[in-house]
Amino acid sequence: MILLLLFITNIFFPIASAGTETISIESFVNAIDNYIEEQKFTEALELCNEAISNDPEFTQGYIKRAEVNFWSGNISEARTDIDKAIELDPELPEIYDLLGKISVYSGNLAEAELNFNKAIQLDPLFTKAYYNRGVLYKSLSKYEDAIRDFSKAIEIKPDHFKSFVNRALIYMDTGKYDEAEQDFKTLLQLDPNEPEIYYNLGTLYLEKEKFDEALVELDKAISLQPEYYAAYINRGSALQDKGEYEKAFKDYEKAIKINDGLPMAHYNIAQIYLFQRKEYQKAIEEFSKVIKLYPEHTDAYRLRAQAYEALQKYDKALDDYKKIITMNPSDSDAYYCRGQIYDEKGKMDLAISDYTKATSTNVDDPEVYNTFGWALHRVKRYDEALKQYNLAISKNPKWSEPYKNRGLVYRIKKNFSKAIQDMTKAIELTSENDPELKNYLAMLYQFRADIFRDKGDLKSAKRDYKKSLQLWPDLIASKEGLASVERTQKTSEYTKKLEKTPNNAKMYFERAELLEQEEKFEEAISDLTKAIQMDPQNTQYLFKRGEIYFRQSIDNEKALNDFNKTLEIDPKHYDATVERGILYLNSKNGGTKARVDFEQAIKLKPDIVLPYQLYAESFRENGDWDNAIKSYTRAIQKFPKDASLYAGRALMYLKRGDFELSIKDYDKAIELDPDEKYYKQQREKAVKMREERKKK
């Protein structure tokens, strides 16, 4: 969040009399000072003119008139009077102090320093010259010189309020919080009713993250000055840092009510909308107000882009990141965030281009390099990905993610030893005692198990899969991996047994099933062929081979031969009947043959819904909506609780243009299966088509 720091304006305050003149001169000086403080410049000039008219050699008259002209902006007249004062008395330090202020106003800072030096040279105890020179040094960021002058002014005049203020602010700006705190406390002793001091002390505590102490001081500032909007903003910041977001929100609202032109208050409110309330549209509105008040506020654009992203308004987010980049072409974060949007949208060339620019400035954030590496990884630019993962690791050697990702690349490159080494490192860096990391750790064990399996170390793979499932019992990848290892081990056992008993058809069949599950289809077909050669009448072997031929799109003709052979041997083979029907359905002009098989399947197993569905779909594929509807109706009468049947018939009604009946069936499908989004989408489509017909 942004803290509003209030700095007392670098004003050169009017000097007092040196104290060596008569009472009447002192009264004259005090009168002019009062007029200046009240900005009654006309009255002040009249009094100065009268004094000079009465005594043309009255040096203080020229000095004070020069000062009046200075404060009223008449610099040339002020310089004329200064020249006259120097002519009358060139040794008066007040002349050079005022001349220093005029030089500052004119932008001639080197000349100003010389004049302040001259004033101090003439009077080494001239408090205000030290103060004014300190203010000059402060404006030039010469903080040590400024502190020295403010300290000297305090040494001469221990209650010099403005020197304490400016010294405290420098201490605060330079991180010397203890010294600043001491000066603010001294100021409170000098004036316990000055709200700005409580405000600045509260801001100091806020910087030190002493939020409770900050609240105490900011409360006092507000009690002394109820319309102190800056104090409301910083009190809101303290509350926000304490997690008291609603109280903070009210303080920001109060500040805005006092002064609506405060970008900081709108910015902090917008953050609460964005991060705590998740009210993204309101966050956008507040960030937009910030940008209107302060068009160069890059962070407002940045966070507004995040709000747009949360609403999936990616084009608007991209516009904001583009604006940031236009204002600051070296803003690596804007490139990175824009790259992530392109990445999410699958525009990998643009994403990689932005990631390249994001990393060109040697950023310290390892996440940037890791994300860049992952993008390169996904487009198979593995060597470049490795380089980015290496950079991520160099930025944070104790972060597990880039080790994990680098290990995955090494696995692809079949460098299993390095892959295992990286995955082991990732596991070591991830605490098993952190509940939030438990599932992540389970995945790391699963990844390492995958690598062991690829390497052929099935024992280690099995151990890691089991460890993974201990941490996350429902991790499907580990369940499948463990099953795969066990299948591989069992396949090896079958292989050894077949070497001893090569004529065992059943053993070939069982090994073929394992090979099929491992997606080694050609090897499975080879084993099934051997089993069939040994036992040509075995329908189990024939059907399985036909199923692999068909399901894996290897050879439909061979599949059909196997299904036919199966049904010749066993005409009541349900699975072969259904599979052959599906094969016919997928072939050209095969609908009639398909329906024969599906009708047979219904007779064989009348309580299974699948052949009823397939029978109806055989008409649907030919555009015969009426017969499809009749077939779905028959199925619904048999299975009235099956949502998919109503959805199927609804689609046929939709194709036929019967929108009311279609909507009615979709309603029933949704009633039976309310979680199926497709049914709802199709119903909306039917409603839309009905409304379009009405318009015609």
N, C-alpha and C positions, 0 to 999 in steps of 0.2 A: 504494500500500500504506500501511498505518498504522504509524507509528513509536511505540514505547512510550517516553515520556519519564519518567524517574524524578526526581521532585523531593523533596528532603529536606524533611520535614514542617516546617511553620512553628511550631516549638515554641520557647517562651521558656525558654531553658536557665537552670538555677539559677545565681545569682550567687555569686562568691567573696567572701571577706572583704575589706574595704577595706584591710586590712593595717595598721590603726592600733591594733588591739586587742592584748591580751596573748596569749601562746602558748596558754594554756588556752582562751581564746575562739576562737582560730583552730582549735584542735583540735576544739572543739565544732561549729563551722561545718562543718569538713571531714567530721566524723562524720555530721552531718545530711545533707549533700550526698550522701555515699555511700549512706546509707539510702534517700534519695529515688531515686537512680539504680538501686538494686536493688529499688525499690518495696516497701521494708519500712517502710510508713507507721506501723504500730503501734509498732515499736521507736523510730522517729524521734519520734513524739508522746510516748512515755514519757520519752525523753531531754530533750525540750523542757520537758515538765511538771516534770521533776525540777530542771532548771536554773532555771525561773521560780519554783518552790517555794523553792529555795535563795536566790534573789535576785529578789523581785517587781519590782525596778526594772531588770532585765536586758533591755535593749532588743533585743539580738540574739536573745534567747530568743523574744520575741514575733514578731519578723520571721521567724525560721526556722519557728516553729510555724505562722504564717500561710502560709508557703510549703508546708509539709507538707499543711496542710488544702486548699490550692489544688490541689495535685497529686492529692490523694485525693478531690477533688470537693466538699469541705465549704466552699462559698464564703462562707456567712454567718459561720461560725466564723473563716475567714480574714480577713474584713473587720473582725470584732471585734478580732482581734489587731493588725491594721494600725492601727486607731483608737488602740489602746493604745500602739503604738510611736510614733505621731505625737505623742501626748500626752507621752511621755517624751522624745523627741528629734525635733522636726519638721524638722530640717535634714539628716537622713540620706537620701542619694539612693537607697539600696537600697529604702527604703520605697516611694517613688513609682514605681520601676521595677517592683516587685512589684504595686503597685496598678494600674499600666498593664496588666500581664498579666491581672489579675483583670477589669479593665474589658473587655479583648478577649474574655475567656471569656464575659462577661455580654452581649456584643454591643453595648456602648456604646463605639464606636470613637472618637468625638470626645473622650470623657472619657479614653480610653486615651492619645490623642495628647497631651492636656494633662498627664497624669501623666508620660509619657516626657519631655516638654519640661521639666517641673519637675525631674526627676532630672538632666537634662543641665545645667540652669541651676545646680543646686547643685554639680555636679561636671562641668565641661566636658571632663574626660578619662575619663568613665565609659563604658568600652568597651561594656559590655553594654546600656546604655540606648540608645546609638546603634544597636547591632545590633537590639534589640527594636523600636525605632521603625522601622528599615529594613524589618523583616519586616512590620510593620503597613502601611507604605506599599506594600510589594510586594503585599500582599493586596488593597489598594485600587487596584492598577494605577497608582499614582503612581510610575512607574519612575525618573524622574529624581531625585525626592526619596529614594527607596530607595537608589539607587546612591550618592548623596551621603553618606547615613548609613553604608552599608557601607564606603565608601571612608574615611570618618572613623574608623570602628572599626579598619580596617586600618592607618591612619596611626598611631593610638595604640598598636595592638598588631599589628605586622607579621605575626605568625603566627596571626592570628585566623581559624581554619579555616572556621568557618561563615559568616563575612562574605564570604570569597572564594567559597564555594560559591554563596551566594544571589546575589552580584553576577554571577558567571559565568552562572547560569541566566537572570537578567534580560537580560544581554547576548545570550544565545542566543535568548531569546524575542523580542527586538526586532531580530534580524537583525544584531547587531554581533558577527559571528563571530570576527573577529580578536581583539577584546578578550576574548571568552569563552575562546578558545583559550589566550590568555596566562594568564588566571586559573586555568584547569584545570592548566596546566603548572606554575604556582607551587604549586598544591595537591599535585601529585605530588612536588614537592621537599619539601613539609612532611610528607607521608605517602605514600611510594611503594608501600604495601601496601593502599591503600584501593580496593576494587573499584569502588565507586560513581563514583569520579573517572574511572577508565579507561572505565567505562560511558558516562558523560556526555560525555567527550571523543570517544569513538567515535560517539556519537549526533550530536555536533556535526559531525564529518567526514561523517557520513551526510547531514545537512542540506545540507552544502556539496558533496555529490556526489563527495567524495573517498573512494571506496568501499574502495580498498586500505588507506588509512590507517585508515579506520573498522574494518576487519577486524582490523588489528594491535591496536588498543586494546580491542576487544571480546573478542578472544582472551585478552588479559591479564586482563580482568575475570572471564572464565569460569575461567581457570586459578586465580585467587585464590578464587573462589567458584563451585564446579562446579554448584551448584543455582540459579544466578542466571538465572531464567527470562526476565527482561526482556532480559538480554544475548543470550540465544539468539534472542529475537524480533527484536531489532535487527540481530544478525549475519545472521539469515535475510533481513532486508530488504535489507542490503547485497549479499548474494549474489544475491538476486532481481533487484536493479537491475543487477547485472553479467551477468545472463542465466544464472547457474548455478542453475537452478531446482531440480534434484534435491538439491543440497547445502542450499539454502534450505529445502526441504521437510523434510529431516531435522532441521534446527534447530528448525523450528516443532513437529515431532513431539516433540522433546526438551523444549521448553518446556511442551507440553501434558502430557507424562508427569510433569513436576514439579508442574504446577498445571493441571488440566483446565478450570478456570473462567476461561480467558483468551480473551475474544472476539476479540482482535487476532490471536492465533495461528491460531485456527480460520478467521478471515476471510482471512488471507494464504494458508493452505493451500487454501481454497476458490477463491481467485483462480488458483492454479496448476492446480487441477483444471479450472477453467473455460477459461482462456486458453491454457495450454500443453498440458495432457494431453487436453483436449477430453472429459474424463470428466464429463459433465454431471450425471448422477444423483448422483455423489459430491460434486460441487460443491454441489448442492442440499442434500445432507445436512449439509455443513459450514456453509453459510450458515444453515441452520435452527438449528444449534447456537449460532451467533452471536446469532441473534434470540432464542433462549431465554434466553441469558445477558444480552442487552442488547436488550430489546424495542423500543427507540426507534432502533435502528441502521438508518436509512433506506437507507444504501448496501448493506447486506446484503440488504434487500428488493429493491433495484434490480438487483443482480447475480444474485440468485436468479431474478428475473423473466427476465433474459437467458438463464439456463440453461434455464428452462422453455421459452422461445422456441426455443432450439436443439433441444429435444426435441419441438417443435410442440405443447406443452401450453399453448395460448394462454389458455385460461380461467384457469389457475393464474397465469400471468404477469399477466393483467389484475387478478386479486385482489391481487397484490403491489403493482402500481402504484396501485391503489385505496387500499391501506393507507398507502402513502407520502403520497398526496394527503390522506388523512384526518389524518395527523400534521402535514403541512405543506401547507395549501391553496395556497400560492404556489410550490410546487416545479415550475418550468417544465419541467424535464427529465422528470419523471414524466408530465406531460401529453403531452409530445412523444413519449415512448416508447410510451405507451398509444395515442396517435393513430396511430402507425406500425402497431400490431397491427390496429386497426380498419381502417386503410388496406389492409393486406395481405388482410384478410378481406372487403374490398369494402364495408364499412359506412362509406361516405364522409361521411354526415351526422355520425356520431359522431367520425370522424377529424378532420373540419374543425372541429368544436366544440372538440376537445382541442388542435388546432394553434392555434386562436384564443386559448385560455387560455395556451398555452405562450409565445406571442409578446406577451402583454399586459403582461409585466413588462420589456419592452425588453431581451431577452436579447442577448448579444453574438455568439452562434454563428450564422454565416451559413447553416449547413446547415439550421437550424430553419426559417428564412424560405424557403429554396429548396425544402425538402420541402413546406412549406405551399403555396407557389406551385404546385408540381407537382400537388398534390391538386386545387387549384382549377382548374388547367389541364385536368385530365382530366375534370372535370365541366362544362367549357365556361364557367366563370366567368372569362373571359379578362382583363377589366379588373382584377379583384381579384388574379388571378395576377400580372399585371404589377406591381402594388403590392408584392407580397411579393418578387418577383425584384429590384425596385429596392432594397428594404431589404437583401436578401442582398448585393447589389453594394456598397451603402454600408458594410456591415460588413467586407467584404473585396474591394476593387476588383481584386485580383490573382488571383481564383479564377474559372476559366473557366466552370464549370457554370451559374451563374445567367445569364451572358451567352448561353450556348447555348440555355437554356430560354426566355429572353425573346425571343431571335431566332425560336424556333419559334412563339411566340404572334404575333409581328409577321407571320410568314409566313401564319398562319391569317387574320389581319386584313388581309392583302394589302398591308401596309406594307413593300414589298420592300426599300426603301432602308435602313430601320432594321433589318430582319431581316438583311440582308447585313452591315451595320455591326457588329451584335452578334456574328454568327458569325465575322466577321473578327477581332474582339477576342478571342473564345474561342480561335481558332487561334493568335493571337500569344502568348497566355498559356500555351500548351501546348508544352512542349519536344519537338522532334522527336528529340532525342538520348536521351530517356528510353525505354528498351525497354518499360517497363510502361505507358507512355502512347501507344505507337505505334498500337494499334488504336483507342483513343479519338480520337486525332488524325485517323485515317482516317475515322471517323464524322463528325467536325466538317466535314471537306472534303466528305463526302457530303451533309450537311445543307445546306451552302452551295451545293453544286451543284444540289440540289433547288430551292432558292430562285431561283437563276439560271434554271433551266429554267422555273419558274412565271412568271418575269418575261419570258421569251422570249429571254433572252441565252444562246443555245445554245452559243456558242463558249466562254464562261466556264464554263458548266455542264460541258461536255465536258472542259475543262482540269482542273476540280476532281475530276470522277469519275476521271480517269486518275491524278491525284495520290493520291486515296484508295486506288486499287487498287495503286499502288506501295508504299504503306505496309501494306496489308492485301489481298493478292491474292485472298483468298477471301470478301471482303465482298459478299454477294449483292445487297444494296441498291444498291451502286455499280455492280455488273455490270448489274443491271436498269436502273438510271438511265442508264448510258452507252448501253445498247442502245436505250432509249427515245429518247434524244436523237438517236441515229443513225437510228432509224426516223422520227422527226419530220423530220429533215433530208431523208431519202429521200422521205418523203411530200410535202414541199415541192417536191422535184425532180420527182416524178410530176405534181404539180399544174401546174407550169410547162410540162411536156411535153404534158399533156392540153389545155392551152390552145391549143397549136399543132396537136396531132393528136387532136381530141376523139372520133374514132371507133375508138380503139384499145382493143378489149375486154380484151386481155391486160393492158394497163397499168392499167385500172380494177380488174381482179382483183388485181393485185399491190399496188395501193394499198389495196384492201380488206383484204388480209392484214395490212398494216401497221396499219391503223386498228383491226382486231380485236385485235391485240396491245396497242394503246393503250387497249383497252376502249371504243372509240368505235363501238359496235355498230350504231347506227342509220345512221351515215355509211358503215360497211362494207357494210351491207345495200343502201344506196342505190347504192354503186359496183357491187356484184354484180348488182343488178337491171339496171343499164345494160349491164354486160358480157353478161348473159343476153339482153337485147333485141337486142344485136348478134350474139350467137352462141347461139341457143336450144337447140342440141343439145350444148352443151359440158357434160358431166357434172361436170367439176371445179368449174365455176361454180355449177351447181345444187346439188351436194352441200354445198359450202361455205356457201351461203346457208341451206340447210336445217339444217345443223349449228349455225349461229349462232341461228337461230330456236329450235331445240330446246334447245341447251346453255345459252342465256341466258334460257330460259323466257319468250321473247317471244311466240311464237305456234306452238303445237304443230300446229295444223291446217295452217298454211302449211309447216311443216317436213315434215309427212307428204306433202304435195303435191310438195315438192321431192324427197324421197327416192323417191317413186313414179315421178316423171318421170325421175329418174336411172336407176332400175332398168328402166324401159321402154326407155330408150335402150341401157343396158348391164346386162343381167340378172346378170352376173357381178361387179358392182361390190361388192367385199367390204365396204368401209367403210359404204356406204349400207345394205347388208343388215344389218350389226350395229347401226347407229344406229336403223334403223327397228324392229328387234327390241326394242331398249331402250325406244324410244318406246311400242311396244305393251305391253311389260312394265309400264310405268309408268301405263298407262291402264286403265280399268275393264274387267275381263273380257278382257284382251288376251293372256292367257297362251298360248292356243293359237296365235294368230298369231305371237306372239314366238318360240315354239319352232320354227315353220316357218322363220322367218328364221335362227335360230341354227343349226338343222340344215343349212341351205343354206350358212351361213358356214363350218361345219366341213368341208363338202365342198369349198368353194373354197380354204380354207387349213387343212388338217388338222393342221398343226404349230404352230398358235397356240392357247394355252390358254384365252383369253378366251371364245370362244363356248361351249366346254364348260362353263365356270363359269356363264355366263349361262343356258344350257339347264337346268342343275341348279337354279339359283335360281328359274327360272320355276315349277317344281313347289313349291319352298319357299314362294314367295309365296302359293300356293293352299293351303298346309297339307298337301300330298301328300308326306309324309315318305318313304314307300316309294320312289316314283319318283325323288324327289330323291336318295336314297341310291344307287339304281341308276345315276343319271346321274353322281354324283360318283365312283362306283366305276369307271365307264367312263373318266372323265377321269383318275383316278389310274393306271389301267392304261397310259394313253398318256403321262402325265407323273408318274412315280413320285417325283420329287424336288421337287415343288411343295408346299410346306408349307400354302399357303392351301387347297388341295383337301382335305387331311386335316382341316383345321380346319372347313371347310364341312361335310364329312360328319359330323364329330364333333358339330357343332351339330344336325344332323338326328337323329342317334342320341339326343342329349340331349332333343330335342323329343319323340321317340318313347318315351323312358323307358328306353332301352338304355344304362345308365350305364357299364357295364364297357367296351362297345365305344366309347362316347364318350371315356372316359378313355384308352383305348388309342390312338385317333386323335389326341387332343390330345398325348399323349406323342410320337407320331411327328412331329407338326407342330413341337413344341418341339425335338426332335432336329434337324430340318432347319433351323429358324430360332430358335435359342436366345435371340435378343435381342428377340423379339416378346413384350411383356408381356401383350397381350390373350389369347394362347393360354394362358398360365399362369393368368391370372385365370379364364378359362372352365373350365380343368381343375379349379381349386379349387371352382368352382361345381358341377361334375359330381360331385366327391367328396362335397361337402356334401349334395347331393340324394340320393346313394346312401345316405349314413349316415342321413339322415332317413327314407328308406323302410325301412331295417332296423329302426329304432326302432318303426315302426308294425307 
